[in-house]
């Protein structure tokens, strides 16, 4: 994605099912669980750029000794910072007692974070300040162990105000900025009530069944209690991802399948997806239940996970991203008038690389078919040179756009900054024949289009291609998100701005005011959640009209090289990612009523000139 956006967080959950002496004997270290937690978090580092945190619980601790610990960091290398702190404590402990590492019981007693239950979180904040206070896990303390709660998750809620009202809580400045603060208050209240009703034997499944329907959003959430219970639950639509692995040694859950596979070296079929509306419930004795806690609704797993967010090392995601590129190939062939000889292909690093491979596959299949047809048409009328030339024809490709990872734009003054940002991407000279070759470049998605206009296309134009063709493996992003991704301002989306410009070109901008008035009326009636009013805006224009306007808008002023854009179709998106049909970014078809409220509010903010989130 050439335009960076903040996106959802990552969760890691581990329950050790054996004694620490077992891991000492089997793997040579009592730190095995902590080591696995570190790996599980690092393998999801793509999901956390703002900070990280861990929480652990020790089982069967003598009264008066700490049993729940938490550590958080907002350092640039937050995960490393956390585990360096733990390592420093261990090193200090072993400096004068080197043999202590051989004694599992002593290590458990002296190493703060050596617990049987471990939870890690990677924060990519969508709201709140970037400091450690906003990093998960959050903790609620209590004198009774069962009423201590650590909570962390990958989610956004759009009804936090309603939750605080329901609990008769007036949120403070901190709570107002954190969805987790609202969720924590709800879960903790019901957990305490369950423990009061049945001391030390709270029914976690019943608690989750009661609280989850209160949350409007997409979520995967993990929790630890002070008495040794643990849980991970997923929303009824399965919006946010969650996977798990269980054997006789360990219970593991994480936001990405590939992270579990790599960390524990297990096969694809050994890692299961936690189904929508289900929870992993781990009891103090290590027993585990995969239970339905709320009625599953229509599956709306986020398609952006497959396009961009999750690591592409998962074999299913890898195949799907290739399919996204492949399904663009026919339209690309038509756009270049089937002239592969004078076309060179590339990608905008690096998340579009896999889709690029799929695009090349489509091109190569077409070329192979042409080779066969041409050769057969010759009959016996050919020479060896002619045959060799045909057989050796190849798709031309290269790594043309290169991001300079060391480049930073420190200057804030607009004119200077615009000049500097052009150089964030560099080009490989000599790859394009000036005035002859069409240059095709694929990106995973086009959000704002600013990087394309200010940097990428300017740099590509220096190669002087005959034409620049920009591909997006995602459809047009038309609507904001409210389920874990920081995309809540209508004015940030180039597809929306293009639709507005098309309206103006047609002299139909009055429709904007009509929709604005409708949104305001719905808000007055407390009905803003009942429909997505903004969908009507796009009915005034065709996909092609908006796409052409996007191409016009990302073309730098004064550039005389034609720029064309091709977006993925909704149909081909679904074909490529058949199990992740959460496409509200592109269709406006939100899985919860809160989504409608957010998009309508975001539109009103746009019309009123407010640079604010839609929720």
Legacy VTK file of the C-alpha trace (Angstrom):
# vtk DataFile Version 3.0
C-alpha trace
ASCII
DATASET POLYDATA
POINTS 615 float
0.000 0.000 0.000
1.712 3.140 -1.181
-0.457 5.270 1.136
0.187 4.124 4.713
-2.821 3.640 6.959
-2.968 2.493 10.534
-4.648 -0.809 10.958
-5.626 -3.392 13.450
-3.633 -4.874 16.275
-2.312 -8.368 16.928
-3.064 -10.776 19.767
-1.011 -13.653 21.178
-2.291 -16.061 23.846
-0.474 -19.022 25.416
-1.492 -21.448 28.178
1.181 -23.903 29.277
-0.417 -27.248 30.184
2.634 -28.893 31.741
4.828 -28.004 34.697
7.865 -25.805 34.162
10.073 -28.809 34.948
8.611 -30.520 31.880
9.767 -27.713 29.577
13.108 -27.700 31.389
13.598 -31.400 30.644
12.069 -31.406 27.166
13.481 -28.164 25.761
16.331 -27.294 28.102
14.770 -24.127 29.537
11.948 -23.066 31.829
11.686 -19.955 29.626
10.137 -21.967 26.782
6.715 -20.317 27.130
8.116 -16.787 27.224
10.348 -17.583 24.252
7.305 -18.780 22.302
5.377 -15.654 23.268
8.212 -13.504 21.957
8.279 -15.395 18.643
4.497 -15.290 18.320
4.543 -11.525 18.773
7.486 -10.903 16.449
5.836 -12.985 13.728
2.904 -10.567 13.955
5.062 -7.440 14.155
3.344 -6.167 11.014
0.289 -5.562 13.184
1.938 -3.340 15.783
3.900 -0.188 15.183
2.823 1.961 18.140
3.602 -0.280 21.079
3.291 -3.682 22.698
2.420 -5.256 26.018
2.351 -8.580 27.822
0.552 -9.976 30.852
1.208 -13.238 32.685
-0.440 -15.199 35.472
1.272 -17.669 37.813
-0.740 -20.592 39.120
-0.821 -21.873 42.689
1.101 -18.988 44.208
1.362 -18.745 47.978
-0.858 -16.050 49.536
0.836 -12.674 49.602
3.016 -13.279 46.548
2.341 -11.545 43.185
0.615 -13.718 40.619
-0.441 -11.316 37.809
2.159 -9.192 36.056
2.019 -6.713 33.218
4.632 -4.902 31.134
4.021 -2.390 28.304
6.197 -0.323 26.000
5.746 2.405 23.401
9.392 2.340 22.358
10.197 2.200 18.611
11.129 -1.491 19.017
8.473 -2.238 21.594
8.559 -6.045 21.510
12.328 -6.133 21.879
12.079 -3.584 24.698
9.683 -5.815 26.652
11.742 -8.941 26.399
15.016 -7.124 27.010
13.530 -6.037 30.339
12.653 -9.630 31.172
16.068 -10.866 30.044
17.798 -8.242 32.189
15.922 -9.484 35.256
16.894 -13.072 34.492
20.521 -12.095 33.914
20.599 -10.217 37.204
19.136 -13.254 38.953
21.643 -15.676 37.433
24.676 -13.442 37.814
25.354 -14.728 41.329
23.188 -17.852 41.109
23.987 -19.466 37.758
22.611 -22.841 38.787
19.151 -21.463 39.499
18.128 -22.012 35.870
18.242 -25.755 36.546
15.543 -25.453 39.194
12.130 -24.816 37.691
10.423 -24.017 40.969
12.987 -21.440 41.999
12.856 -19.797 38.571
9.074 -19.541 38.767
9.329 -17.966 42.193
11.957 -15.395 41.232
11.199 -14.460 37.606
8.255 -12.058 37.566
6.859 -12.961 34.144
7.353 -16.718 34.307
3.701 -17.673 34.372
1.602 -20.521 33.017
-0.752 -18.087 31.285
0.774 -15.557 28.901
-0.817 -12.919 26.691
0.834 -10.493 24.292
-0.537 -7.588 22.308
0.759 -5.477 19.448
-0.786 -2.035 19.210
-1.472 -0.197 16.009
-3.559 2.546 17.503
-6.589 3.926 15.709
-7.216 6.451 18.418
-5.667 7.598 21.675
-2.182 8.872 22.253
0.895 6.925 21.341
2.190 6.110 24.779
2.442 3.044 26.976
-0.739 3.877 28.921
-2.799 3.098 25.827
-1.042 -0.180 25.106
-2.872 -3.395 25.896
-3.276 -5.388 28.061
-5.353 -3.337 30.468
-5.670 -4.668 34.019
-8.360 -4.478 36.677
-6.991 -5.228 40.151
-8.896 -6.749 43.061
-8.056 -8.295 46.410
-9.767 -11.520 45.326
-7.692 -13.338 42.640
-10.697 -14.406 40.557
-11.707 -10.756 40.167
-8.384 -9.655 38.695
-8.636 -9.283 34.938
-6.152 -8.626 32.124
-7.718 -7.823 28.741
-6.300 -7.171 25.272
-7.715 -7.269 21.792
-7.802 -6.438 18.131
-10.912 -4.327 17.716
-12.761 -1.053 17.596
-16.122 -0.395 19.194
-18.538 2.248 17.969
-20.824 2.224 21.014
-18.472 3.039 23.888
-20.645 5.945 25.045
-23.663 3.643 25.296
-21.622 1.109 27.271
-20.539 3.695 29.834
-24.135 4.906 30.132
-25.336 1.332 30.635
-22.884 0.926 33.507
-23.718 4.399 34.883
-20.062 5.417 34.517
-18.898 8.889 33.557
-15.733 8.230 31.581
-12.651 10.283 32.271
-10.366 11.783 29.605
-8.373 8.546 29.344
-11.419 6.274 29.104
-12.957 8.427 26.378
-9.940 7.684 24.182
-9.914 3.926 24.641
-12.407 1.353 23.394
-10.741 -1.236 25.605
-11.504 0.841 28.696
-15.231 0.522 27.977
-14.995 -3.177 27.175
-12.930 -3.763 30.317
-15.568 -2.160 32.547
-18.293 -4.358 31.066
-16.385 -7.647 31.191
-15.055 -6.991 34.686
-18.497 -6.095 36.088
-20.028 -9.327 34.856
-16.988 -11.348 35.905
-17.220 -10.019 39.464
-20.950 -10.720 39.573
-20.306 -14.283 38.402
-17.680 -14.773 41.107
-20.004 -13.388 43.771
-22.687 -15.837 42.657
-20.267 -18.765 42.643
-17.001 -17.878 44.439
-13.923 -19.240 42.711
-16.042 -21.018 40.118
-17.242 -18.210 37.843
-18.915 -19.448 34.665
-16.712 -17.741 32.038
-18.822 -19.062 29.181
-21.946 -17.499 30.668
-20.114 -14.208 31.268
-19.007 -14.034 27.636
-22.483 -14.925 26.398
-23.861 -11.985 28.376
-21.286 -9.328 27.470
-20.450 -9.992 23.805
-23.895 -8.953 22.449
-23.336 -5.540 24.055
-20.335 -4.760 21.841
-20.934 -3.145 18.429
-17.792 -3.730 16.423
-15.458 -6.364 15.097
-13.217 -7.980 17.668
-10.874 -10.716 18.742
-10.212 -10.347 22.459
-8.141 -12.295 24.972
-8.365 -12.288 28.736
-6.649 -13.699 31.819
-8.080 -13.880 35.338
-6.044 -13.893 38.501
-7.201 -17.372 39.500
-5.858 -18.961 36.335
-8.735 -18.876 33.850
-8.167 -17.649 30.321
-10.263 -16.970 27.258
-10.210 -15.698 23.691
-13.426 -14.726 21.917
-14.412 -13.567 18.440
-17.310 -11.438 17.225
-20.415 -13.032 15.765
-19.580 -11.950 12.186
-15.948 -13.087 12.390
-14.815 -9.619 11.273
-11.410 -9.759 12.947
-9.306 -12.924 12.527
-8.366 -15.529 15.138
-6.625 -18.915 14.942
-5.654 -21.512 17.529
-3.512 -24.591 18.092
-3.862 -27.091 20.917
-1.806 -30.091 21.998
-1.023 -31.723 25.341
1.708 -29.132 26.091
0.172 -25.833 25.096
-2.955 -23.903 24.084
-2.209 -21.106 21.629
-4.264 -18.406 19.927
-3.178 -15.578 17.644
-4.419 -13.149 15.021
-2.581 -14.945 12.218
-2.341 -18.613 11.288
1.173 -18.310 9.850
2.517 -16.907 13.133
1.374 -20.010 15.010
2.654 -22.373 12.328
6.094 -20.792 12.271
6.444 -20.434 16.047
5.416 -24.003 16.833
6.477 -25.645 13.539
3.118 -27.273 12.861
1.163 -28.062 9.706
-1.599 -25.978 8.230
-4.352 -28.401 9.247
-3.166 -28.389 12.857
-3.985 -24.698 13.224
-7.726 -24.069 13.332
-9.765 -20.951 12.799
-11.842 -19.834 15.775
-15.311 -19.593 14.294
-17.471 -16.459 14.575
-19.345 -16.201 17.861
-17.058 -18.779 19.492
-14.555 -18.644 22.317
-11.598 -20.613 23.610
-12.172 -21.059 27.344
-9.279 -22.359 29.433
-9.859 -23.430 33.021
-7.413 -23.180 35.903
-6.637 -26.913 35.651
-5.667 -26.629 31.969
-8.872 -28.059 30.539
-9.955 -26.314 27.375
-13.309 -25.851 25.633
-14.069 -24.406 22.203
-17.579 -23.125 22.756
-20.216 -21.120 20.936
-20.887 -18.158 23.218
-23.208 -16.148 20.945
-25.255 -17.075 17.897
-23.041 -16.719 14.790
-24.307 -14.246 12.216
-23.528 -13.883 8.526
-19.781 -14.387 8.129
-18.185 -11.058 7.207
-14.486 -11.704 7.755
-12.442 -8.688 6.684
-11.268 -8.919 3.058
-8.513 -6.362 3.689
-6.830 -9.002 5.857
-6.281 -11.032 2.724
-5.415 -8.097 0.455
-2.968 -6.316 2.708
-2.926 -6.615 6.491
-1.937 -10.208 7.275
1.470 -11.569 6.404
1.500 -13.287 3.047
3.432 -16.290 4.384
0.130 -18.027 5.110
-0.359 -20.378 2.174
-4.065 -19.589 1.771
-3.413 -15.835 1.810
-0.543 -16.308 -0.636
-2.835 -18.118 -3.091
-5.558 -15.528 -2.677
-3.238 -12.613 -3.332
-1.949 -14.337 -6.445
-5.545 -14.784 -7.538
-6.194 -11.053 -7.042
-3.410 -10.271 -9.505
-4.401 -13.015 -11.906
-8.000 -11.799 -12.055
-6.809 -8.408 -13.302
-4.901 -9.882 -16.231
-7.670 -9.893 -18.861
-8.513 -6.237 -18.282
-4.820 -5.362 -18.391
-4.424 -7.157 -21.719
-7.301 -5.138 -23.125
-5.812 -1.894 -21.751
-2.448 -2.519 -23.449
-4.177 -3.709 -26.630
-2.588 -7.163 -26.094
0.824 -5.677 -26.929
3.083 -7.632 -24.571
6.126 -6.953 -26.688
6.049 -3.278 -25.784
4.878 -3.571 -22.162
6.901 -3.969 -18.979
5.380 -5.021 -15.645
6.347 -4.128 -12.086
4.892 -3.593 -8.619
4.975 -0.994 -5.876
6.834 -2.684 -2.996
6.251 -4.693 -1.185
2.806 -5.907 -0.217
1.720 -6.069 -3.870
4.515 -8.471 -4.789
2.391 -11.618 -4.508
-0.445 -10.126 -6.564
2.229 -9.207 -9.105
3.159 -12.886 -9.433
-0.490 -13.688 -10.147
-0.649 -10.950 -12.767
2.454 -12.363 -14.471
0.865 -15.795 -14.459
-2.130 -14.413 -16.345
0.131 -12.671 -18.837
2.234 -15.781 -19.338
-0.794 -18.005 -19.882
-2.030 -15.643 -22.576
1.404 -15.513 -24.204
1.733 -19.308 -24.151
-1.649 -19.637 -25.819
-0.601 -17.172 -28.533
2.667 -19.066 -29.070
0.830 -22.328 -29.645
-1.718 -20.730 -31.980
0.962 -18.985 -34.046
3.168 -22.037 -34.349
0.235 -24.246 -35.362
-0.825 -21.676 -37.960
2.558 -21.945 -39.682
2.168 -25.612 -40.456
5.516 -26.633 -41.955
6.259 -23.132 -43.203
8.802 -21.969 -40.622
12.520 -21.585 -40.122
14.493 -22.460 -36.996
15.238 -18.794 -36.311
11.565 -17.906 -36.549
10.593 -20.767 -34.233
13.275 -19.858 -31.676
12.146 -16.248 -31.638
8.562 -17.286 -30.910
9.432 -19.858 -28.229
11.757 -17.474 -26.419
9.278 -14.630 -26.111
8.907 -13.683 -22.442
6.855 -11.354 -20.317
8.985 -8.325 -19.596
9.134 -7.364 -15.935
11.447 -5.696 -13.458
11.678 -4.092 -10.043
11.254 -0.543 -11.191
9.788 1.334 -8.200
12.051 1.072 -5.164
11.154 2.591 -1.797
14.019 4.320 -0.053
13.422 3.034 3.495
15.963 5.482 4.913
14.236 8.505 3.411
12.372 10.707 5.874
10.620 13.995 5.221
11.533 16.265 8.119
10.538 19.525 6.430
6.951 20.593 7.108
6.748 23.660 4.854
4.474 22.577 1.998
6.521 23.511 -1.082
9.723 22.004 0.280
7.940 18.924 1.592
6.279 18.236 -1.746
9.657 18.459 -3.412
11.226 16.058 -0.908
8.402 13.498 -0.892
8.963 12.910 -4.611
12.107 11.071 -3.696
10.634 8.593 -1.212
10.480 6.191 -4.150
13.323 5.708 -6.586
13.432 4.086 -10.003
15.597 1.643 -11.880
16.899 3.472 -14.920
17.286 1.754 -18.279
14.334 -0.619 -17.783
11.875 1.216 -20.036
12.318 2.151 -23.700
11.325 5.836 -23.793
8.234 6.553 -25.853
7.813 2.878 -26.786
6.963 0.846 -23.678
3.793 0.919 -21.608
4.668 0.648 -17.905
2.242 -1.434 -15.807
2.599 -1.176 -12.017
0.404 -3.002 -9.488
-0.348 -1.796 -5.949
-2.389 -3.717 -3.382
-4.820 -0.809 -2.948
-5.265 2.892 -3.579
-6.552 4.767 -0.539
-5.713 8.455 -0.721
-3.675 8.470 -3.912
-1.357 11.152 -2.536
1.800 9.038 -2.646
1.006 7.989 -6.184
0.628 11.577 -7.290
3.382 13.208 -5.253
6.039 10.522 -5.549
5.483 7.325 -7.496
4.046 8.573 -10.781
6.460 11.517 -10.868
9.369 9.127 -10.472
8.005 6.617 -12.997
7.521 9.380 -15.542
11.272 10.006 -15.529
11.597 6.736 -17.434
9.461 8.347 -20.177
7.116 5.416 -20.887
4.487 5.731 -23.588
1.808 5.169 -20.950
1.574 4.429 -17.201
-1.017 1.889 -16.083
-1.658 1.669 -12.311
-3.428 -1.447 -11.034
-5.103 -1.923 -7.667
-5.615 -5.479 -6.444
-8.410 -4.066 -4.244
-11.615 -2.420 -5.485
-12.282 1.299 -5.002
-12.179 2.172 -1.273
-15.365 4.195 -0.910
-16.372 3.927 2.736
-14.764 4.280 6.171
-14.036 1.457 8.571
-14.931 1.218 12.241
-13.858 -2.309 13.105
-10.168 -1.882 13.815
-8.692 0.217 11.029
-7.987 3.926 11.044
-9.969 4.859 7.951
-12.873 6.927 9.247
-12.679 10.211 7.304
-14.524 10.406 3.986
-12.212 13.057 2.607
-9.251 10.670 2.851
-10.576 8.397 0.114
-9.678 9.316 -3.431
-12.586 7.255 -4.782
-15.020 9.371 -2.738
-13.380 12.608 -3.834
-13.466 11.408 -7.425
-17.203 10.658 -7.161
-17.767 14.174 -5.808
-15.805 15.664 -8.704
-17.786 13.630 -11.227
-20.974 14.983 -9.673
-19.673 18.525 -10.000
-18.708 17.905 -13.634
-22.309 16.850 -14.269
-23.692 19.853 -12.382
-25.291 17.570 -9.824
-23.482 18.599 -6.635
-26.878 19.440 -5.126
-27.150 15.715 -4.380
-24.434 16.150 -1.744
-26.567 18.692 0.118
-29.640 16.492 -0.166
-27.795 13.540 1.376
-26.331 15.807 4.045
-29.793 17.017 5.040
-31.036 13.441 5.138
-28.183 12.434 7.459
-28.905 15.376 9.784
-32.579 14.443 9.936
-31.761 10.827 10.763
-29.411 12.000 13.498
-32.105 14.209 15.017
-34.404 11.184 15.044
-31.676 8.948 16.525
-31.875 6.813 13.375
-28.417 7.428 11.936
-27.674 3.703 12.218
-30.634 2.541 10.143
-29.173 2.968 6.648
-26.002 3.895 4.763
-27.064 7.151 3.158
-23.708 7.635 1.415
-24.315 4.627 -0.862
-26.775 6.786 -2.785
-23.961 9.169 -3.694
-22.237 6.552 -5.846
-25.385 5.694 -7.771
-24.957 8.936 -9.719
-21.733 7.717 -11.366
-20.451 4.580 -13.031
-17.392 2.705 -11.813
-15.627 3.724 -15.018
-16.398 7.420 -14.512
-14.988 7.352 -10.988
-11.945 5.322 -12.072
-11.170 7.761 -14.886
-11.482 10.670 -12.482
-9.099 8.931 -10.045
-6.577 8.590 -12.878
-6.960 12.275 -13.611
-6.535 13.228 -9.948
-3.339 11.208 -9.409
-1.714 12.568 -12.576
0.787 15.275 -11.575
0.209 18.711 -13.062
2.021 19.183 -16.340
2.651 15.460 -16.951
2.043 14.678 -20.620
2.273 10.889 -20.237
-1.184 9.236 -20.134
-2.060 7.619 -16.782
-4.727 4.924 -16.575
-6.068 3.128 -13.486
-7.680 -0.296 -13.184
-9.362 -1.387 -9.935
-10.279 -4.905 -8.907
-13.953 -5.711 -9.350
-16.077 -6.736 -6.375
-16.917 -9.984 -8.138
-13.276 -10.913 -8.655
-12.449 -9.923 -5.072
-15.011 -12.435 -3.836
-13.764 -15.029 -6.294
-10.192 -14.547 -5.061
-11.031 -14.463 -1.322
-14.176 -16.595 -1.037
-14.111 -16.963 2.761
-13.500 -13.309 3.586
-16.508 -11.445 2.241
-16.299 -8.458 4.597
-16.224 -5.882 1.813
-17.846 -2.822 3.450
-14.799 -0.694 2.503
-15.838 -1.114 -1.128
-19.610 -1.737 -1.033
-20.794 0.075 2.091
-22.506 -3.123 3.212
-21.660 -2.945 6.922
-22.088 -6.021 9.114
-23.396 -4.028 12.110
-25.670 -1.053 12.504
-22.799 0.920 13.996
-21.118 0.927 10.595
-24.025 2.852 9.077
-23.837 5.407 11.864
-20.101 5.856 11.310
-20.288 6.355 7.540
-23.149 8.835 7.851
-21.349 10.775 10.576
-18.134 10.751 8.534
-20.041 12.210 5.596
-21.567 14.940 7.768
-18.091 15.768 9.100
-16.893 16.102 5.513
-19.768 18.387 4.511
-19.230 20.535 7.618
-15.472 20.800 7.100
-14.648 18.899 10.278
-11.401 16.943 10.239
-12.710 14.422 12.764
-13.161 10.675 13.082
-16.540 9.282 12.231
-16.808 7.680 15.666
LINES 1 616
615 0 1 2 3 4 5 6 7 8 9 10 11 12 13 14 15 16 17 18 19 20 21 22 23 24 25 26 27 28 29 30 31 32 33 34 35 36 37 38 39 40 41 42 43 44 45 46 47 48 49 50 51 52 53 54 55 56 57 58 59 60 61 62 63 64 65 66 67 68 69 70 71 72 73 74 75 76 77 78 79 80 81 82 83 84 85 86 87 88 89 90 91 92 93 94 95 96 97 98 99 100 101 102 103 104 105 106 107 108 109 110 111 112 113 114 115 116 117 118 119 120 121 122 123 124 125 126 127 128 129 130 131 132 133 134 135 136 137 138 139 140 141 142 143 144 145 146 147 148 149 150 151 152 153 154 155 156 157 158 159 160 161 162 163 164 165 166 167 168 169 170 171 172 173 174 175 176 177 178 179 180 181 182 183 184 185 186 187 188 189 190 191 192 193 194 195 196 197 198 199 200 201 202 203 204 205 206 207 208 209 210 211 212 213 214 215 216 217 218 219 220 221 222 223 224 225 226 227 228 229 230 231 232 233 234 235 236 237 238 239 240 241 242 243 244 245 246 247 248 249 250 251 252 253 254 255 256 257 258 259 260 261 262 263 264 265 266 267 268 269 270 271 272 273 274 275 276 277 278 279 280 281 282 283 284 285 286 287 288 289 290 291 292 293 294 295 296 297 298 299 300 301 302 303 304 305 306 307 308 309 310 311 312 313 314 315 316 317 318 319 320 321 322 323 324 325 326 327 328 329 330 331 332 333 334 335 336 337 338 339 340 341 342 343 344 345 346 347 348 349 350 351 352 353 354 355 356 357 358 359 360 361 362 363 364 365 366 367 368 369 370 371 372 373 374 375 376 377 378 379 380 381 382 383 384 385 386 387 388 389 390 391 392 393 394 395 396 397 398 399 400 401 402 403 404 405 406 407 408 409 410 411 412 413 414 415 416 417 418 419 420 421 422 423 424 425 426 427 428 429 430 431 432 433 434 435 436 437 438 439 440 441 442 443 444 445 446 447 448 449 450 451 452 453 454 455 456 457 458 459 460 461 462 463 464 465 466 467 468 469 470 471 472 473 474 475 476 477 478 479 480 481 482 483 484 485 486 487 488 489 490 491 492 493 494 495 496 497 498 499 500 501 502 503 504 505 506 507 508 509 510 511 512 513 514 515 516 517 518 519 520 521 522 523 524 525 526 527 528 529 530 531 532 533 534 535 536 537 538 539 540 541 542 543 544 545 546 547 548 549 550 551 552 553 554 555 556 557 558 559 560 561 562 563 564 565 566 567 568 569 570 571 572 573 574 575 576 577 578 579 580 581 582 583 584 585 586 587 588 589 590 591 592 593 594 595 596 597 598 599 600 601 602 603 604 605 606 607 608 609 610 611 612 613 614
